[in-house]
Amino acid sequence: MYTDTERCVRAVQSKDARFDGWFFTAVRTTGIYCRPSCPAVPPKVENMTFLPSAAACQQSGYRACKRCRPDTSPGSPEWNARADAVARAMRLIQDGVVDREGVPGLATRLGYSSRQVERQLNAELGAGPLALARAQRAQTARLLIETSGLPMGDIAFAAGFSSIRTFNDTVREVFALAPSELRTRAAGRGAAPGAGAGAAQVPGTISLRLPFRAPLTPDNLFGHLAATAVPGVEEWRAGAYRRTLRLPYGTGVVALTPQPDHIGCKLALTDLRDLTIAISRCRRLLDLDADPEAVDEQLRADPLLAPLVAKAPGRRVPRTVDAEEFAVRAVLGQQVSTAAARTHAARLVRALGEPVADPDPEGGLTHLFPTSQALAGMDPESLAMPRSRRTTFTTLVSALADGSLPLGIDSDWEAARARLGALPGFGPWTTEIIAMRALGDPDAFIPADLGIRRAAKALGLPSTPAALTARAAHWRPWRAYAVQYLWATEDHAINVLPV
């Protein structure tokens, strides 16, 4: 979008928050860059330059605006709606792969050479993988500086910097303030409880806000996560969805609370280096980087869907923090009720999950979900399920454990579908639900789902899979969101925000 100058100028002059994260406005006369909705008086058109990423702005010598704080805007929805190499690279960078494995590790995961990855990212985003990772480290550093009382040295390494000197230099360059000045300014703003450096927090936790593009209807999002929660791994308590996290450097527990203008997030981590990755996975779980205006505009063009969209706009797709975990749970849920699927999963968790300590003494989180390697080593006869589904389960976990079925944020969606479809017991429903919720394909569609067929019939839509698929061609590329609107017509726990 940043190449469409006229459209960008209109967005900046109208302070349109819908475009935050889509592009950034760099102002040549002041040397700063802003989000489109910056509250300051818009600069003259001739002084504006539009860039596709914060990293490109920083690489061009611009500093982040102190009023609109462009580094804190929601991420670009473009990376969630695409499956090409650049989009996959961005999802991996957001998940901290460059910090952990370097550019060669990123290139290996994508199946390209380092030079090809550099060239593609620079061509589309105006910055290479190192610059993009640096921008993310700066954002994480600012978050920790302003929302925690951690010493600056701890913050530097938690954000992924190799030295305190590099941390100090980067913060000054990007924000035009020293780290201590950033913290002082945050305290002086009188931030809301849980959002500022001076806020009271549970010892060992980090409290922060996860922004999103409005509107957001939380009912089906949190309702689905709560209704399908695996005991010991997930729970709904005190108005928050809580779950354990397996992270690259350690483990974590997160509590996510829906609020009118943000998602409250409390993280307890065994290693602070996992903070960036944990935030990225929570945003992905709740689909917070989606563009609801674009989705709803497409879906409301169908007169039979339009009333559903008008009633509760901004529905998100509930996703996952671990693609392999979700694939296992999808198989456990084949042809059984939600309660039965939870029971099957809970047995596996008690038998093979790794124990964790819940930071909340009243909480009920006890384990991480078992790894594929642990599940592959179990006795299949111990599974209380039909033999055919047992075969499906053991084949899946074996493929996940030996790496022949790679599932993750970097997966090629169509290649993953083909590999899943080749496994015994994997029909279109299981394959598409994994594509939708584990891989993040916004166009995944499950026309044979019983709930979808009932909803379609009640609305006057075609109810046979073939006819519904043909009608749904008009909903592309957002059919996964259409599924959420159709599911929401039923009286089911997944559609209700728990009390």
C-alpha positions as CSV (number, residue, x, y, z in Angstrom):
1,M,0.0,0.0,0.0
2,Y,2.9,2.4,0.8
3,T,3.4,2.9,-3.0
4,D,-0.1,4.4,-3.4
5,T,0.8,8.0,-2.4
6,E,-2.6,9.5,-2.8
7,R,-4.3,6.8,-0.6
8,C,-1.6,7.2,2.0
9,V,-2.0,10.9,2.1
10,R,-5.8,10.6,2.6
11,A,-5.2,8.1,5.5
12,V,-2.8,10.5,7.2
13,Q,-4.9,13.6,6.7
14,S,-8.0,11.8,8.1
15,K,-5.9,10.2,10.9
16,D,-7.3,6.8,9.9
17,A,-6.3,4.2,12.5
18,R,-7.3,1.4,10.2
19,F,-4.1,1.8,8.4
20,D,-1.8,1.7,11.4
21,G,0.8,-1.0,10.7
22,W,0.1,-1.1,7.0
23,F,2.6,1.8,6.3
24,F,4.5,4.5,8.1
25,T,4.8,8.2,7.4
26,A,8.4,9.5,7.5
27,V,8.6,13.3,7.7
28,R,11.7,14.7,5.9
29,T,11.7,18.1,7.7
30,T,11.6,16.7,11.2
31,G,13.4,13.3,10.8
32,I,10.7,11.4,12.6
33,Y,8.3,8.7,11.5
34,C,4.7,8.2,12.6
35,R,1.7,5.9,12.3
36,P,-1.1,7.2,10.0
37,S,-3.3,8.0,13.0
38,C,-0.8,10.3,14.7
39,P,-2.6,13.1,16.6
40,A,-0.1,15.7,15.6
41,V,-1.0,18.2,12.8
42,P,-0.3,16.4,9.5
43,P,2.9,17.5,7.7
44,K,2.8,19.1,4.3
45,V,2.3,16.5,1.6
46,E,5.6,17.4,-0.1
47,N,7.4,16.6,3.2
48,M,5.9,13.1,3.5
49,T,7.6,9.8,2.5
50,F,5.8,6.5,2.9
51,L,7.7,3.4,4.0
52,P,6.5,-0.2,4.5
53,S,8.0,-0.9,7.9
54,A,9.4,0.6,11.0
55,A,12.7,-1.0,10.2
56,A,12.9,0.8,6.8
57,C,12.2,4.1,8.6
58,Q,14.9,3.5,11.1
59,Q,17.4,2.3,8.5
60,S,16.7,5.6,6.6
61,G,17.6,7.6,9.7
62,Y,14.2,8.5,11.0
63,R,13.3,8.4,14.7
64,A,10.0,7.1,16.2
65,C,7.4,9.8,17.0
66,K,7.1,10.4,20.8
67,R,3.3,11.2,20.5
68,C,1.9,8.4,18.3
69,R,4.6,5.8,19.2
70,P,4.5,4.0,15.8
71,D,6.4,1.0,17.1
72,T,3.4,0.1,19.3
73,S,0.8,-0.1,16.6
74,P,-0.7,-3.5,15.6
75,G,1.4,-5.5,13.2
76,S,0.7,-5.6,9.5
77,P,-2.1,-7.9,8.7
78,E,-0.4,-8.6,5.3
79,W,1.8,-11.2,6.8
80,N,-1.2,-13.2,8.1
81,A,-3.0,-13.1,4.8
82,R,-0.2,-14.3,2.6
83,A,1.8,-17.5,2.3
84,D,4.7,-16.4,0.1
85,A,8.4,-16.4,1.2
86,V,8.3,-12.7,2.4
87,A,5.2,-13.3,4.6
88,R,6.7,-16.5,6.0
89,A,10.0,-14.7,6.7
90,M,8.2,-12.0,8.6
91,R,6.3,-14.5,10.7
92,L,9.6,-16.2,11.6
93,I,11.3,-12.9,12.4
94,Q,8.4,-12.0,14.7
95,D,8.9,-15.3,16.4
96,G,12.6,-14.5,17.1
97,V,14.2,-16.9,14.6
98,V,16.9,-14.3,13.5
99,D,17.9,-13.6,17.1
100,R,18.2,-17.3,17.9
101,E,19.5,-18.8,14.6
102,G,20.7,-15.8,12.6
103,V,20.0,-15.0,9.0
104,P,21.3,-18.5,7.8
105,G,18.8,-20.2,10.1
106,L,16.0,-18.1,8.7
107,A,17.1,-18.9,5.1
108,T,17.3,-22.6,5.9
109,R,13.7,-22.7,7.3
110,L,12.5,-20.9,4.1
111,G,14.4,-23.1,1.7
112,Y,16.3,-20.2,0.2
113,S,19.9,-18.9,0.3
114,S,20.7,-16.0,2.7
115,R,21.3,-13.7,-0.3
116,Q,17.8,-14.5,-1.8
117,V,16.1,-13.8,1.6
118,E,18.0,-10.5,1.9
119,R,17.0,-9.5,-1.6
120,Q,13.4,-10.3,-1.3
121,L,12.9,-8.5,2.1
122,N,14.8,-5.4,0.9
123,A,12.8,-5.3,-2.3
124,E,9.4,-5.4,-0.5
125,L,10.1,-3.9,3.0
126,G,13.1,-1.6,2.4
127,A,15.1,-3.5,5.1
128,G,16.8,-6.8,5.5
129,P,16.2,-9.5,8.1
130,L,18.8,-8.0,10.5
131,A,17.3,-4.6,10.4
132,L,13.8,-6.0,10.9
133,A,15.0,-8.0,13.9
134,R,16.7,-5.0,15.3
135,A,13.5,-3.0,15.0
136,Q,11.7,-5.7,16.9
137,R,14.3,-5.7,19.6
138,A,13.9,-2.0,20.0
139,Q,10.2,-2.4,20.4
140,T,10.6,-5.1,23.0
141,A,13.1,-3.0,24.9
142,R,10.7,0.0,25.0
143,L,7.9,-2.3,26.2
144,L,10.1,-3.6,29.1
145,I,11.4,-0.2,30.0
146,E,8.0,1.3,30.2
147,T,6.0,-1.6,31.8
148,S,8.4,-3.2,34.2
149,G,10.8,-2.2,37.0
150,L,13.6,-4.5,35.6
151,P,17.1,-3.2,35.7
152,M,18.3,-1.9,32.3
153,G,20.9,-4.6,32.0
154,D,18.3,-7.3,32.3
155,I,16.1,-5.6,29.8
156,A,18.9,-5.4,27.3
157,F,19.5,-9.1,27.2
158,A,15.8,-9.9,27.5
159,A,15.1,-7.9,24.4
160,G,17.8,-9.8,22.5
161,F,20.7,-7.3,22.5
162,S,24.2,-8.7,22.6
163,S,25.5,-6.0,24.9
164,I,24.3,-3.1,27.1
165,R,26.2,-0.7,24.9
166,T,24.3,-1.8,21.8
167,F,21.0,-1.6,23.7
168,N,21.7,2.0,24.8
169,D,22.8,3.1,21.4
170,T,19.8,1.5,19.6
171,V,17.3,3.0,22.1
172,R,18.8,6.5,21.7
173,E,18.9,6.2,17.9
174,V,15.4,4.8,17.5
175,F,13.5,6.9,20.1
176,A,15.8,9.9,20.6
177,L,15.8,9.2,24.3
178,A,18.1,7.3,26.7
179,P,16.5,4.2,28.3
180,S,16.2,6.0,31.7
181,E,14.5,9.0,30.0
182,L,12.0,6.6,28.4
183,R,11.1,5.1,31.8
184,T,10.8,8.6,33.4
185,R,8.4,9.7,30.6
186,A,6.3,6.6,31.0
187,A,6.0,7.1,34.8
188,G,5.1,10.8,34.2
189,R,2.2,9.9,31.8
190,G,0.3,8.3,34.7
191,A,-0.2,5.1,32.8
192,A,-3.2,2.9,33.6
193,P,-2.8,0.1,36.2
194,G,-0.9,-2.7,34.7
195,A,0.4,-0.6,31.8
196,G,3.1,1.6,33.3
197,A,6.4,1.3,35.0
198,G,5.0,2.2,38.3
199,A,2.0,-0.2,38.2
200,A,1.6,-2.8,40.9
201,Q,2.3,-6.3,39.5
202,V,2.5,-9.8,40.8
203,P,6.2,-10.5,41.5
204,G,7.8,-12.3,38.5
205,T,5.2,-11.2,36.0
206,I,5.1,-8.6,33.2
207,S,1.9,-6.8,32.5
208,L,1.3,-5.1,29.2
209,R,-1.4,-4.2,26.7
210,L,-1.8,-5.9,23.3
211,P,-3.3,-3.4,20.8
212,F,-5.6,-4.4,18.0
213,R,-7.5,-2.9,15.1
214,A,-11.1,-2.2,16.1
215,P,-13.7,-3.5,16.0
216,L,-13.1,-6.8,17.9
217,T,-15.9,-9.1,19.0
218,P,-14.4,-11.3,21.8
219,D,-17.3,-13.7,22.3
220,N,-16.4,-16.5,20.0
221,L,-12.7,-15.8,20.3
222,F,-12.4,-16.3,24.0
223,G,-15.5,-18.5,24.1
224,H,-13.9,-21.1,21.8
225,L,-10.6,-21.1,23.7
226,A,-12.4,-21.5,27.1
227,A,-14.8,-24.1,25.9
228,T,-12.1,-26.3,24.5
229,A,-9.5,-25.7,27.2
230,V,-7.5,-28.7,28.2
231,P,-7.4,-29.1,32.0
232,G,-3.9,-28.4,33.4
233,V,-2.8,-26.6,30.3
234,E,-5.6,-24.0,29.9
235,E,-8.3,-22.5,32.0
236,W,-10.7,-19.5,32.1
237,R,-10.5,-17.8,35.5
238,A,-11.3,-14.4,36.9
239,G,-12.2,-13.0,33.4
240,A,-9.0,-14.2,31.7
241,Y,-8.0,-17.0,29.5
242,R,-4.8,-18.6,31.0
243,R,-2.5,-21.2,29.6
244,T,1.0,-22.6,29.8
245,L,3.6,-21.9,27.1
246,R,6.5,-23.9,25.8
247,L,9.1,-21.4,24.6
248,P,12.6,-21.6,23.1
249,Y,14.5,-20.7,26.3
250,G,12.1,-21.9,29.0
251,T,8.4,-22.0,29.9
252,G,5.7,-19.4,30.6
253,V,2.2,-18.8,31.8
254,V,0.0,-16.1,30.2
255,A,-3.3,-14.6,31.2
256,L,-5.2,-12.8,28.5
257,T,-8.1,-10.5,29.4
258,P,-10.4,-8.9,26.8
259,Q,-10.8,-5.1,27.3
260,P,-12.7,-2.6,25.1
261,D,-9.6,-1.2,23.5
262,H,-6.9,-3.7,24.1
263,I,-6.1,-7.2,25.4
264,G,-4.6,-7.2,28.9
265,C,-1.7,-9.6,29.0
266,K,0.2,-10.9,32.0
267,L,3.2,-13.0,31.4
268,A,5.3,-15.1,33.8
269,L,8.4,-16.4,32.1
270,T,11.3,-18.6,33.4
271,D,13.6,-16.8,30.9
272,L,13.0,-13.1,29.9
273,R,14.6,-13.8,26.5
274,D,11.3,-15.4,25.6
275,L,9.3,-12.2,26.0
276,T,9.2,-11.2,22.3
277,I,8.3,-14.7,21.2
278,A,5.6,-15.0,23.9
279,I,4.0,-11.8,22.8
280,S,4.1,-12.8,19.1
281,R,2.5,-16.1,19.9
282,C,-0.2,-14.5,22.0
283,R,-1.0,-12.0,19.3
284,R,-1.2,-14.9,16.8
285,L,-3.4,-16.9,19.1
286,L,-6.0,-14.1,19.3
287,D,-5.5,-13.0,15.6
288,L,-4.8,-9.5,16.8
289,D,-3.0,-8.4,13.6
290,A,-6.1,-9.0,11.5
291,D,-7.7,-6.2,9.5
292,P,-11.4,-6.5,10.4
293,E,-12.5,-3.7,8.1
294,A,-11.2,-5.5,5.1
295,V,-12.6,-8.8,6.2
296,D,-16.1,-7.5,7.1
297,E,-16.3,-5.3,3.9
298,Q,-15.9,-8.4,1.8
299,L,-18.3,-10.6,3.8
300,R,-21.1,-8.1,4.2
301,A,-21.2,-7.9,0.4
302,D,-23.2,-11.1,0.6
303,P,-26.7,-10.1,1.6
304,L,-27.2,-13.3,3.7
305,L,-24.0,-12.8,5.7
306,A,-24.4,-9.0,6.1
307,P,-26.8,-9.2,9.1
308,L,-24.4,-11.4,11.0
309,V,-21.5,-9.0,10.3
310,A,-23.6,-6.0,11.3
311,K,-24.7,-7.7,14.6
312,A,-21.1,-8.5,15.8
313,P,-18.4,-7.0,13.6
314,G,-14.8,-7.8,14.0
315,R,-14.9,-11.5,14.7
316,R,-11.4,-13.1,14.8
317,V,-10.2,-16.7,14.2
318,P,-9.1,-18.4,17.4
319,R,-5.7,-19.8,16.6
320,T,-3.0,-21.5,18.6
321,V,0.4,-21.0,20.2
322,D,1.7,-24.3,19.0
323,A,0.8,-25.8,15.6
324,E,1.9,-29.3,16.5
325,E,-0.2,-29.3,19.7
326,F,-3.3,-28.2,17.8
327,A,-2.8,-30.9,15.1
328,V,-2.8,-33.5,17.8
329,R,-5.9,-32.0,19.5
330,A,-7.7,-31.9,16.1
331,V,-7.2,-35.7,15.8
332,L,-8.4,-36.2,19.4
333,G,-11.5,-34.3,18.6
334,Q,-12.5,-36.3,15.5
335,Q,-16.1,-37.5,15.7
336,V,-16.4,-36.8,19.4
337,S,-17.9,-34.1,21.5
338,T,-15.9,-31.1,22.8
339,A,-16.0,-32.6,26.4
340,A,-14.7,-36.0,25.1
341,A,-11.9,-34.3,23.3
342,R,-10.9,-32.4,26.4
343,T,-10.9,-35.6,28.4
344,H,-8.7,-37.4,25.9
345,A,-6.2,-34.5,25.9
346,A,-6.2,-34.2,29.7
347,R,-5.2,-37.9,30.0
348,L,-2.2,-37.3,27.7
349,V,-1.3,-34.2,29.7
350,R,-1.3,-36.0,33.0
351,A,0.7,-38.9,31.6
352,L,3.2,-37.2,29.4
353,G,3.1,-33.4,30.0
354,E,6.0,-31.6,31.7
355,P,5.0,-30.2,35.1
356,V,5.1,-26.4,35.5
357,A,4.5,-24.1,38.5
358,D,1.5,-21.8,38.3
359,P,2.5,-18.3,39.4
360,D,-1.0,-17.8,40.7
361,P,-1.5,-19.8,43.9
362,E,-5.2,-20.1,43.1
363,G,-4.6,-21.1,39.5
364,G,-5.1,-24.6,38.0
365,L,-2.3,-24.7,35.5
366,T,0.0,-27.7,36.1
367,H,1.6,-28.9,32.8
368,L,2.8,-28.1,29.4
369,F,1.1,-30.0,26.6
370,P,3.2,-33.1,25.7
371,T,5.8,-32.8,22.9
372,S,5.4,-34.9,19.7
373,Q,8.4,-36.9,20.7
374,A,6.8,-37.8,24.1
375,L,3.6,-38.8,22.4
376,A,5.4,-40.9,19.7
377,G,7.0,-42.9,22.5
378,M,3.8,-43.9,24.2
379,D,2.0,-47.3,24.0
380,P,-0.8,-46.9,21.4
381,E,-2.9,-49.5,23.3
382,S,-3.3,-47.0,26.1
383,L,-5.3,-44.7,23.9
384,A,-9.0,-45.0,24.7
385,M,-10.2,-44.6,21.1
386,P,-11.2,-46.7,18.1
387,R,-8.4,-48.5,16.3
388,S,-8.7,-46.5,13.1
389,R,-8.4,-43.2,15.0
390,R,-5.6,-44.6,17.1
391,T,-3.7,-45.3,13.8
392,T,-4.4,-41.7,12.7
393,F,-3.0,-40.4,16.0
394,T,0.1,-42.6,16.0
395,T,0.9,-41.8,12.4
396,L,0.5,-38.1,13.0
397,V,2.7,-37.9,16.1
398,S,5.4,-40.1,14.4
399,A,5.5,-37.7,11.4
400,L,5.7,-34.7,13.7
401,A,8.4,-36.2,15.8
402,D,10.7,-37.3,13.0
403,G,10.3,-34.0,11.1
404,S,8.7,-35.4,8.0
405,L,5.6,-33.3,8.7
406,P,6.8,-29.8,9.5
407,L,4.0,-27.6,10.9
408,G,4.6,-24.1,12.1
409,I,4.2,-20.4,11.3
410,D,6.7,-20.8,8.4
411,S,4.7,-23.6,6.8
412,D,3.7,-23.4,3.1
413,W,-0.1,-23.8,3.5
414,E,-0.7,-25.9,0.4
415,A,2.3,-28.1,0.9
416,A,1.2,-28.7,4.5
417,R,-2.3,-29.6,3.3
418,A,-0.9,-32.1,0.9
419,R,1.2,-33.8,3.6
420,L,-1.7,-33.9,6.0
421,G,-4.1,-35.2,3.4
422,A,-1.7,-38.1,2.7
423,L,-2.0,-39.4,6.3
424,P,-4.5,-42.1,7.2
425,G,-7.7,-40.7,8.7
426,F,-7.1,-37.1,7.5
427,G,-10.1,-35.9,5.6
428,P,-11.0,-32.4,4.4
429,W,-12.4,-31.4,7.8
430,T,-9.3,-32.2,9.9
431,T,-6.9,-30.8,7.2
432,E,-8.8,-27.5,6.9
433,I,-9.3,-27.0,10.6
434,I,-5.5,-27.3,11.1
435,A,-4.9,-25.0,8.1
436,M,-7.3,-22.5,9.7
437,R,-6.3,-22.5,13.3
438,A,-2.7,-23.9,13.4
439,L,-1.3,-22.6,10.1
440,G,-3.2,-19.4,10.0
441,D,-4.7,-19.6,6.5
442,P,-7.4,-16.9,6.4
443,D,-9.1,-18.7,3.5
444,A,-9.4,-22.1,5.1
445,F,-13.0,-23.5,4.7
446,I,-14.9,-26.5,6.1
447,P,-18.2,-26.7,4.2
448,A,-18.8,-30.3,5.5
449,D,-18.8,-29.3,9.1
450,L,-22.2,-30.1,10.7
451,G,-22.5,-26.7,12.4
452,I,-21.6,-24.8,9.2
453,R,-24.2,-26.8,7.3
454,R,-26.9,-26.2,9.9
455,A,-26.1,-22.5,9.9
456,A,-26.1,-22.3,6.1
457,K,-29.5,-23.9,5.9
458,A,-31.0,-21.6,8.5
459,L,-29.7,-18.6,6.6
460,G,-30.9,-19.7,3.2
461,L,-27.4,-20.5,2.0
462,P,-26.7,-23.8,0.1
463,S,-26.2,-26.5,2.7
464,T,-24.4,-29.2,0.6
465,P,-20.6,-28.9,0.7
466,A,-20.2,-28.5,-3.0
467,A,-22.9,-25.9,-3.4
468,L,-21.7,-24.0,-0.3
469,T,-18.1,-24.0,-1.5
470,A,-19.3,-22.5,-4.8
471,R,-21.2,-19.8,-3.0
472,A,-18.3,-19.1,-0.7
473,A,-16.1,-18.2,-3.6
474,H,-17.4,-14.7,-3.1
475,W,-16.1,-14.6,0.4
476,R,-12.5,-15.3,-0.6
477,P,-9.8,-14.7,0.7
478,W,-11.6,-14.5,4.1
479,R,-13.6,-17.8,4.3
480,A,-12.1,-18.7,7.7
481,Y,-13.8,-15.6,9.1
482,A,-17.0,-16.5,7.4
483,V,-16.8,-19.8,9.3
484,Q,-16.7,-17.8,12.6
485,Y,-19.8,-15.8,11.7
486,L,-21.7,-19.0,10.7
487,W,-20.6,-20.9,13.8
488,A,-21.8,-18.0,15.9
489,T,-25.4,-18.5,14.9
490,E,-25.6,-21.7,17.0
491,D,-26.3,-21.9,20.7
492,H,-23.0,-23.4,21.8
493,A,-20.5,-22.6,24.5
494,I,-17.8,-21.7,22.0
495,N,-19.8,-18.7,21.0
496,V,-20.2,-17.2,24.5
497,L,-17.8,-15.1,26.4
498,P,-17.5,-16.9,29.8
499,V,-18.6,-15.0,32.9
